[in-house]
Amino acid sequence: MATNRSRRLRKKLCVDEFQELGFELNLTYKDGLDDKAIDDFLDAFLDDAIAANGLSYVGGDDYGFVCLGKRGSVDEEQRTQVEAWLKGRSELTEYKLSPLMDVWYPENPINPA
């Protein structure tokens, strides 16, 4: 596809100045944690870490992607808030957050601000 795109097309494709950022999340639960405890953890995670920060989560109980709840990008502060919330949870043995990355085209580098 041509690189000389109109503003309207760049916006529609979410590229260049309209690039949207998010991050991947991997969760590892403690051994022996029952399904009810995992469901309770996920409910609290979605309410307290995701919705409270204006974010959305797409994925399952052990892997997903966090992006902004509306058009736009997650910022480093929001990523740090999610990480801080996960740090205080006893249900997890490990969690990994990726650096911010392009939501629509993960292989593309992040545009400088």
Contacts in CASP RR format, 6 or more apart in sequence:
PFRMAT RR
TARGET T0000
AUTHOR 0000-0000-0000
METHOD contacts of the structure
MODEL  1
MATNRSRRLRKKLCVDEFQELGFELNLTYKDGLDDKAIDDFLDAFLDDAI
AANGLSYVGGDDYGFVCLGKRGSVDEEQRTQVEAWLKGRSELTEYKLSPL
MDVWYPENPINPA
5 13 0 8 1.000
5 15 0 8 1.000
5 16 0 8 1.000
10 16 0 8 1.000
10 17 0 8 1.000
10 18 0 8 1.000
11 18 0 8 1.000
13 104 0 8 1.000
14 20 0 8 1.000
14 103 0 8 1.000
14 104 0 8 1.000
14 105 0 8 1.000
15 104 0 8 1.000
15 105 0 8 1.000
15 108 0 8 1.000
16 111 0 8 1.000
17 111 0 8 1.000
19 73 0 8 1.000
19 102 0 8 1.000
19 104 0 8 1.000
19 108 0 8 1.000
19 110 0 8 1.000
19 111 0 8 1.000
20 67 0 8 1.000
20 68 0 8 1.000
20 71 0 8 1.000
20 72 0 8 1.000
20 73 0 8 1.000
20 102 0 8 1.000
20 103 0 8 1.000
20 104 0 8 1.000
21 67 0 8 1.000
21 72 0 8 1.000
21 73 0 8 1.000
21 74 0 8 1.000
21 75 0 8 1.000
21 100 0 8 1.000
21 101 0 8 1.000
21 102 0 8 1.000
21 103 0 8 1.000
21 110 0 8 1.000
22 65 0 8 1.000
22 66 0 8 1.000
22 67 0 8 1.000
22 68 0 8 1.000
22 73 0 8 1.000
22 74 0 8 1.000
22 79 0 8 1.000
22 100 0 8 1.000
22 101 0 8 1.000
22 102 0 8 1.000
22 103 0 8 1.000
23 65 0 8 1.000
23 66 0 8 1.000
23 74 0 8 1.000
23 79 0 8 1.000
23 97 0 8 1.000
23 98 0 8 1.000
23 99 0 8 1.000
23 100 0 8 1.000
23 101 0 8 1.000
24 63 0 8 1.000
24 64 0 8 1.000
24 65 0 8 1.000
24 66 0 8 1.000
24 96 0 8 1.000
24 97 0 8 1.000
24 98 0 8 1.000
24 101 0 8 1.000
25 57 0 8 1.000
25 63 0 8 1.000
25 64 0 8 1.000
25 65 0 8 1.000
25 66 0 8 1.000
25 82 0 8 1.000
25 95 0 8 1.000
25 96 0 8 1.000
25 97 0 8 1.000
25 98 0 8 1.000
26 62 0 8 1.000
26 63 0 8 1.000
26 64 0 8 1.000
26 94 0 8 1.000
26 95 0 8 1.000
26 96 0 8 1.000
27 61 0 8 1.000
27 62 0 8 1.000
27 63 0 8 1.000
27 86 0 8 1.000
27 92 0 8 1.000
27 94 0 8 1.000
27 95 0 8 1.000
28 62 0 8 1.000
28 92 0 8 1.000
28 93 0 8 1.000
28 94 0 8 1.000
28 95 0 8 1.000
29 38 0 8 1.000
29 41 0 8 1.000
29 62 0 8 1.000
29 91 0 8 1.000
29 92 0 8 1.000
29 93 0 8 1.000
30 90 0 8 1.000
30 91 0 8 1.000
30 92 0 8 1.000
30 93 0 8 1.000
31 93 0 8 1.000
33 91 0 8 1.000
37 91 0 8 1.000
38 61 0 8 1.000
38 91 0 8 1.000
41 89 0 8 1.000
41 91 0 8 1.000
41 92 0 8 1.000
42 61 0 8 1.000
45 57 0 8 1.000
45 85 0 8 1.000
45 86 0 8 1.000
46 57 0 8 1.000
48 85 0 8 1.000
49 55 0 8 1.000
49 81 0 8 1.000
49 82 0 8 1.000
49 85 0 8 1.000
49 86 0 8 1.000
50 56 0 8 1.000
50 57 0 8 1.000
50 66 0 8 1.000
50 82 0 8 1.000
53 78 0 8 1.000
53 81 0 8 1.000
53 82 0 8 1.000
54 68 0 8 1.000
54 69 0 8 1.000
54 70 0 8 1.000
54 78 0 8 1.000
55 66 0 8 1.000
55 67 0 8 1.000
55 68 0 8 1.000
55 69 0 8 1.000
55 74 0 8 1.000
55 78 0 8 1.000
55 82 0 8 1.000
56 66 0 8 1.000
56 67 0 8 1.000
56 68 0 8 1.000
56 69 0 8 1.000
57 64 0 8 1.000
57 65 0 8 1.000
57 66 0 8 1.000
58 64 0 8 1.000
58 65 0 8 1.000
58 67 0 8 1.000
59 65 0 8 1.000
65 103 0 8 1.000
66 74 0 8 1.000
66 79 0 8 1.000
66 82 0 8 1.000
67 74 0 8 1.000
67 103 0 8 1.000
68 74 0 8 1.000
73 100 0 8 1.000
73 103 0 8 1.000
74 100 0 8 1.000
76 100 0 8 1.000
79 97 0 8 1.000
79 100 0 8 1.000
82 97 0 8 1.000
83 95 0 8 1.000
83 97 0 8 1.000
86 92 0 8 1.000
86 95 0 8 1.000
86 97 0 8 1.000
100 110 0 8 1.000
101 110 0 8 1.000
102 108 0 8 1.000
102 109 0 8 1.000
102 110 0 8 1.000
END
